[in-house]
Amino acid sequence: MINFKLPDEVLKVFNKLKKAGYEIYLVGGSVRNLLLGKKTTNWDFTTNATPHEILKIFKEGFYNNQFGTVGVPQKSGLIFEITTFRSEKGYTDKRHPDQIRWGKTLIEDLSRRDFTINALAFDGKQIIDPYQGQKDLQAKVIKTVGEPQARFNEDALRLLRAVRIAAELGFMIEEKTLAAIKKYRKNIHVISAERIREEIFKILASPYPADGFFLLRSTGLLKEILPELDACFGVAQKSPKRHHVYDVGTHLVMSLKFCKAKDPIVRLATLLHDVGKPKVVSKNQDNIITFYNHEIVGTKIVEEIAKKLKLAKKDSQKLITLVRWHQFSVDERQTDKALRRFIRRVGKENLEDMLALRIADRLGGGAKETSWRLELFKKRLQEVQKQPFTVADLKIDGYDVMKILNIKPGPRVGEILNHLFQKVEEGKLPNKREILLEEIKNISLKDN
């Protein structure tokens, strides 16, 4: 008997269905996480009760799908999914079963699942493990239930899921399973952009994202879903006066490895920041490899990637901004005006993410994490942010101008505000209300 400490809400589901005379099991990832000692929020159950029988027990539940899954909201805000035992037949679209029928046994239900470590069930006392999932957990391998060919032809998304789970857990993919992914990799094209994006983002957010993308490349999946990134491998960067030790593709994945930002969009930008290099690679007369304007070319490429993955507008804009301006200078001779121009381009809200990308870029190229120039640049960024960036940051506004000069709304008000802002930006006037009001009065005297 195994004594897992289960949340009260989970125990209530067990007790209610058992009391009503039905079998009930925790299943899949929730059992896997219990065995690994990982935190679980997605509690999935399987039962021999039909959806309508489940709904009689859980009045608050809802059921609007063909897969026998009833959602049961909890006071904690979670939604538990309770699915009837089922078997499936035919996968014409390589994604969804053509036929679903309710199963009679737990073993029948577990036989349709993707990987052995997900074909585990727990009845509250013991683990049911017909496919040796616990053994594979201990060995840290991803292995299909039954023949890999059958599993991947049933649902092509499993090709990506195998890599994603490996990246999340730090596991390897078993040899036959890996060979099947390589063989059937082109099936991934039947999967929607939204589902591919979801798996890519989960890999980016995983504890081992770099391993995940190296695995995508070795299986051939990267060439199918992100050919623009795959094309970066083999593009050399090492040459005289260059600090890089990797080719472009390896550098990008290594940069991802060292990216400290948790936001998947920042990690994606880090992974793609040099994606324009293969298009512009050249050698000058001194045999030095150059990539002139790669950030501009790369911006156009990530715009297309954002469309292909159907990113939300906000995410797309952030991705494009980070790639477009990642090649910024940290030269200590830059003026404050140049620094403010950089901040306007990047956006104050993206500064920390841009610096995270730069540091990851350095580490991913074999350089040290930082330099005295980069540290000085950071300090100067903080200092210049204390100054106003737009007319709206001035301590006075258009109402003050109209009141002092006794004028009505119009272009003249804007001209005066812009004039004052320029003086403040150039350091000729402090951004203090009393002084700016006095300056408006001086303008009035000059006009007279």
C-alpha positions, 0 to 999 in steps of 0.5 A: 500500500502506498500512502500519498498525501492527497488534497481533501478535494481529491479525496472527496472525488474518490469517496463520492464515486466509490460510495456510489459503487463506481471504480475511480482512479487518479491517472496519467501525469498526476500519478507520475508527479506523485511518484516523482515528488513533484507538485500537482495541480492537474488532477485527472481521474478515470472511472467506469461511470458514464458521463451522465452518471458522473453528473448525477453525483457532481451536480456542479459538473459540466460535459460538452465533449465527445471524449467522456470527460466531465469537468468538476469545478472545485472551491480552490478554483481548480477544475478536476477532469473525470473521464469514463474508461474508453477505447478508441478506433481509427485515426484518419486525421492523425489527431483524433479517434474516428470512433470512441466507445466506453470501456469496461476496464481500467487496463483497456483505458490505459492501453490507449495512452501515449507513454508508459509514464502516463499509463499509470493509475492510482486507486488510493492505495496502490499503483496500477502499472501494466506497462512498467511506467515506474521502471521507465520513471526510474530509468528516466526514459520516455517510451510509448505504450506498445508500438511507437508507430501505432501511437504516433500515427494515432496522434501526431501531436505525440511527436512533440509531446515526447520532446516536451515531456523529456525537456520538462523532466530531464529524461531521454527518449527510448531508442525505438521511440526516438527512431519512430519520431524521426521516421514520422516527423512530417506527420506534425504538419497535420497539427494546428499552429495553435497546438504546435505553439503550445508545445513549443512554449511548454518546452521554452518554459521547461527546466531544460529548454536547450535540451528540448531544442537540441532534441527537436533538431536531432529528431528532425522536428525542428526543420518541420516546425521552425525551419528558420532556426534549423537553417542556423546550424552549420553557419560558422561564426568563429573567425579572427576578432570574433569571440564566438565558439559555436555555429549560429544555431548552437549559439542560439540554443546555448543562449536559451540555456543561459536565459534567466528570464522566465517569460516564454516570449523572452526565451523565444526572442533569445532563441531567435535573436540571430535567426537572420544571420544565415541570410547575410553571412559574408567574409570581408577582405581580412577573412573575418565573418560578418553578419551586417544588418542581421537584426533587420533581416531577423526582424522580418523572419520573426514577424513571419514566425509570429504569424505562423505560430499565431501569437497574440498581438502583444506577444508578437510585438514584444518578440519583434522588438527584442529581436530588432533592437538586441544589437544595441551598443554599450559604448560608454561614449554614448550621450544621454540622448542616445540612451533615451532613444534606445529606451524609447525604441525598446520600451521601458517595460522591456528593458529588463528582458532586453538585458536578460537577452544580452547576458544570455547572448554573451554566455551563449557565445562563450563570453563572460556574463558581464563586462564593465561597459555593460554594468556602466550601461545598466547604471546609466539606463537607470539614471536617464530614466529619472528624466522625462521621456515625453511631453506627458512627463513634464511637471506642467501641462497644456492647461498651465500654458493656456491659463498663463498665456490666456490662449485657447486650445490649438497648435500653439499650446503643443509648440510651447510644450514641445519647446519646454520638453526639448530644453528639459531633455537637453538639460537646459531646464530642470523638470520642476513645476515652478521653473517651468511655469516661470519659463511660460511667463517668459515666453509670454513676455517675449511674445509681447 
